[in-house]
Amino acid sequence: MKPISMLQHSIFLIPITALAGFLSTSLQASERAHEHGVGQLSIAIEGNEVEIELVVPGADAVGFEHAAKTDSERKAVAAAAEKLKEAKRLIRLTSGAHCHVEKTEVASALLDSDKDEHDHAHDHKHKHEKHAKHDDHKHNEHKEHDKHADGEIHSEFTAHYHFHCDHPEKLTGADVEFFKVFPSAHELVARWITSKGQGVTELTAKATRLKF
């Protein structure tokens, strides 16, 4: 399905199957995730279903944008991922709508790089004696990986949340508590789309209320 851009089309009563396209395009429309202190929040609502995606720059989530190299950095990455899994701690939808989290996913190149390091070390330990040439090749690949890790990488965290609301007619907005959890962040560019319309605004620690 071709992604649907809220900035190019007037979309009302958007099918639930198109929500992912809206969210993806909304996030791709802005490359500000690498700008320190600026994240992205996209919300799509149709019927009882609410899809939310949150993009947080690595510098704001963990204080750096390179692959984790130390135990403290790896712990910081894991801690940030755990915080982002707490959807209701970050975003409080209208209480009267009785919205429940049904799915949560968190991804980041920082998490992937940590896994790659662990997998490489495990492979190197078990195959070193029998596959010396193969290990040399692995070592060269590892050096290339480190070279990439020291450079610019896509270090932002992306969190996806799916809510089901028992009383969607009472869903009128959200209180974004994100800045309390990640105090290094300064701004979220928030986009939303509902059956009634759509909008874009900027949220800060002093302006955390969204009205749909």
N, C-alpha and C positions, 0 to 999 in steps of 0.2 A: 504493500500500500504506500502511495506517495505521501510523504509527510505534509501536514496541513499547517500553514503558518497563520497565527492569529493576527500578525501584522499585515498580511496581504489579503485575507479573506474575512468576510463577516460571517461568523459561524454561530448559529443558534441551534439548539436541540442536537448537538453533535453526538453521533453514535458512539457508544462505549468503546467499540473497536477502533475508533480513531483517536482516542485519548492519548495513547502512547505516541502517535504521530505528532499531536499537538505539543506534548511535553518535550519530545526530542527536538522539534524544530524551534521551540521557544528558547531552549538552552543553546542550540547551535547558533541562533540568531545573534547572540552576544558572546564575545570572546573575553569578557571581563573577569572570568574566573581566575585568571592568572594575576589580576591586579590585587595587590595586598589589601585586605579589608573589604573587598567587594565579592559577594556571593550571588547566587541565583536561586530564586524560589518560584516554581511553577505549579499552579493548582488548576485541575480540571474537574468539574463537577457535572454529573449527569444522572438524574434520578437519585437512587440511593448510594451511588458509587462516587468515591472521591479518590483521584489519583494525584499524588504530590511528589515532586522531585526537588531535591535540595542539592546544590553544588557549592562546595566550600573550598576555597583555595587552601593548598597544603600549608602555606605560611600561617594562615589564620587558625587552622585546626591543630597543627603540631609545632609550628615555629620554624619549619624549614621546607624546602622544595626538592631535596635530593633524596636518593635512595637511602634508607636508614643504614647507618654504618656501626652504630654502637648499641649496647643493650638499652641505654636510656632512650635512644631515638626509636628503637623497635617497640619499646613499651609505650612511648608516646603515640605511635601510629596505632597500636592495638587499642589504647585507651580512647583515642578519638573515634575509632570505628564503633566501639561499644557505646559511646555517648550518642552517636548518630543513629544507633538502633533504637533508642528510646524516643520513638515518634511523639508520644503524648507529652513528653517532657519538653520537646522543642516547639511543638505546634498544638495549640489547644483550640479545637473547633468549637463552635457554639454548643454549650453543654446541653441545651434542650433538644438538640438534634440526635443525641445518644449515638455518637459515632464510635465505632470499634475498629481497631487496627486488625486487618486480616493478613497483611503481608508486608514484610520489611526486607529490604536488600541494601547493602552498603558495598561500594566498590571503590578502589583506588589503585593507581599504579604503584603507590608506596606499599600497599599490602601485597601486590603481586611481586614486587622486587624482593621483599623479605622472604616470600615463599620460594622464589627462584634461588636465592642464596642458600636456603636450607636444603632444597632438593639437590643443588649442585654439590654441597658439602657431603651429603649423604651418599651420593653416587660416587664421588671421588674416594671416599673412605673404603667402600666395598669393592672397587674395581681397579685400584691403583696398581697392585702387584701383577695381576693377570693381563691388564690392558694398558701397558705403559704408553704406547703410541696413541691409543684412544684418549688416555688421560691428558697427554700433551695437547691434543686437539681441544679437549674440554677446557684445559687451562687457558688456551688462546681465546676460546669463546668467552670464558669468564672475564678475561682482561678487557675484551671488547664490551662486555656487559658493564663492567665498572666504568669504562670510558663513557658509555652512554649515560650511566647513572650520575656521573659527575657533571654532565651537561644538563641542558634544559629537558625536563620531562613533564608529562602531564600529571602533575602531582596533586590535583584536586581530588576531593572525596565527593562521590555522587551517591546520594541516598534516595531510595524510592520507597514510598509508602502507599499502601492501598487501604482505604477506610470504607466501611459500610455503615451508613447512617440509617437508623430506624425511623427517624422523623426528619427527612431531608427538607421538608417545608419550613422547618425552624432553623435551618442552617443559613445564617446571615453573615458570618465572618469568622475570623480566627485571631487569636492572640499569639503572636510569635515570640516565644521565650528563648529563641536561638541565641540571642546576645548574652543572656545570663550564663549559658553553657559554654559559649565560645567568646569570651570577653575581648579577644584580640580582633575580632571582626568588627568592622565599622558600618557596613552597609549590605543590604540585600536588595537586589532588583527583583521585585515580586510581580508575577504575571498570573492572571487567573481568567478562567472562562467558565460560564455557567449557561443555563438555558435562557437566562435573562440578559446576558451580555458578557462583556469582557473588559479588562482594564490592566493597567501597568502603573506601579508606584514604587517608591523607594522607601525601604524600612531602615530604621536605625535603632540604637538602644533607647532612644527617647521617643521613638514613634514606631510602636510594635503592633498596632491594631490594623487589621485588614477588614474591610466591609465589602462583601460581594454584591 
